[in-house]
Amino acid sequence: MITDPEGTVLALFASFCRVGACFMLMPGLGSFRIPTQIRLFVAIAASMALLPLMWQEIYPKVAVSTGGYVALIFTEILIGAVLGLVARYYALALQFAGTVMSMMIGFNALPAAGVAEQESQTQLSAFIGLTGLLILFMLDFHHLVIEALTMSYELIPVGGGFDAQLALVTLSDTLSTSFMTMLRLISPFLIYGLVFNLAVGMINKLAPQIPVYFISLPFILTGGLFLLFFGSGEFFRQFADGFMPVFDGR
């Protein structure tokens, strides 16, 4: 590294492009509530830490023309973005599950500003999304992301080009797996909401003069919150267990 400062800087920047693009989009570190300077310094620190490990894979590939290096940088950014989106899709799927749960248990409060995302969310969706994200950090999911970044240099070496078809297949498989995982997690709430509303509809047919909706709303909300309280442990346990298969599915 010392004998070729220019090549070292070029290799470090190439490593930063893949790592920085991944960190920019991954859940938690990619949140708008994290100051830009902190995200930048974390990405630089991770790039400098990974560069000695990936030196033989990165350094020989940066000795190209200016046009070739620009194309290499663009490719590295795309590869890192795909890796970051794989983790982000799974976290966003949990927020989607929280929104569905809010609808099924009658928690239809007005959406408010999200905690980790800029999009408006219901209070229950924001609570579930933030709790799931904290659990992932407690289980060191960011270490898994960094490990995946290291392994990506073997699967997609520097200068090997960007396979758009592979990226689309990876992202579509991630969406499919995340959707099936969240569907399994929220299935008790779906069944509870459907059965309860079906019973309320039958009562409304039998006694149309009674405002069944206003009478039943506290009961469906209370039952849904009790269901969430007693099932939250298994809910978040299965959510955390489902993260590794999603990332290993690449």
PEWO-V663174 format. One record per helix or strand. SS is the DSSP state (h for helix, s for strand). FROM is the first residue (numbers start at 1). TO is the last residue. Records with the same first field share a line. If there is no record, write none. Layout:
SS = FROM-TO / FROM-TO
//
This chain:
h = 5-25 / 36-51 / 55-61 / 66-104 / 123-138 / 141-155 / 164-206 / 212-248
s = 112-113 / 120-121
//
